[in-house]
Amino acid sequence: MTHTLSLMIMSGVEDGKLLELGAESGDGATSADGWALTIGRLDARDIRLTKDTFISREHAHLTLRDGQWWLCDKHSKNGTFVDQNGEEQRLAAETEAIVQPGQLFRVGRTWLRIETK
């Protein structure tokens, strides 16, 4: 199965930048359960957001499982948030939330959105 992700940066210095990721390109880790991508400031992360100093080295994970995207905070200092009808919902550490394509979510001070093809 082919796994791809188009992720739009919606705020900050890189506002409007589209990130294209693919399992076949070596991005993320695939398993029988799905495809997982790491988000953080370190070069070793799949989604590197180095210009936001409020993002932890390993801030969050974004996982495709059973056709749904799941966002999980990885004990970040400044939080991982999902937009729920205009209200920011902060995720507790190691807690997952479904993120729909087009729905905004925030890591550190950077808002992101999964794009549909």
Summary of the structure (lengths in Angstrom):
residues: 117
radius of gyration: 12.9
end to end distance: 16.6
largest distance: 36.4
contacts: 346
relative contact order: 0.22
helix: 3%
strand: 50%
